[in-house]
Amino acid sequence: MSDPDDKPAALIPKGEPETVQALVARELENVKRGLDLEYRVKEYTDLRDRRRRLLLEASEIKRRMERLEIPPAILTRSSARSSSCAG
């Protein structure tokens, strides 16, 4: 039986291990870039969907506020009163 460490090291041409190592390093960088891109795409998609939901909610709030039909003069007095209470 032969020792597993006595494998074909002699069969690998000079400089070949370095070439393989460089190829593996390059492939790892490509994988990292791919994962980073996937993460950024997912983050963008999540933010886009959240923005759409918020815009829909904001338009619904605006519609509900308009349905109340409060005269602007009352709203102006009300906002002035609110800011004086806050300070």
N, C-alpha and C positions, 0 to 999 in steps of 0.2 A: 504494500500500500504506500502511496506517495503522500507527502505532506501537502495540504491544500495551499500553503503559502508558496510552494514551488511551482506555481502556475506559469502561464506563458509570458512572464515578464521579458524573457529573451526574445519572444516573437513580436513584441511591440517595437516598431521602428523608433529610432532616436527622434526626440521632439514630439512624438505622437501623444504622450500623456499631457503635455502642455497644451496641445491643440484641442484635445478632448476637454480638458479643464476649461479652456477659453470658450468652447462651444457650450458647455454646461452653464457657465457663468452668464453667457449671453442669453441662453434660453431662460434661465432664472429671472434675468432682468425683464425679458419679454412677458413672462408670467406675472411678475410684479406690476408692470405697466398695465397689463390686461385687467388685473384685479382692481387696480386703482381706478381705471376707467369705468369698470363695472360699478364700483362704489359711487363714483361721481354721477354716473347716469341714474342710479337708483336714488341718490340724494336729490338730484334735480327733479326727477319724476315725483318724488314725495312732496317736495316743496311746491311744484306746479299744481299738484292735486289739492294741497292744503290752501294755496292761494285761490284756486277756483271755489273751494268751499267757503272761504272767508268772503270772497266777493259776492257770492250768492247770499250769504247771511247778511252782509251789509246792505244789499239791495232790498232784501226782505224787511230789514229794520227800517230803512228809509220809507218803504211803502207803508208800513204800519204807522210810522210817525206822521206821514202825510194824511193818512186816513183820519187821524184825530182832529184835523182841521182847526188847529189852535192859531189865533191871530198872531202875527209876528210881534206886535207890541207887547203882548203878554209874555212871549218867549224872551224878549229883550229884558223886561223887568225881572223875570224869573232868573235869567242867567246872571244879572247884576247882583241880585240878592244872594245867589249861591256863591259868587266869588267873594262877597263881603263876609260871609259866614266862614269861609275857608281860611281867611287871613287873620 
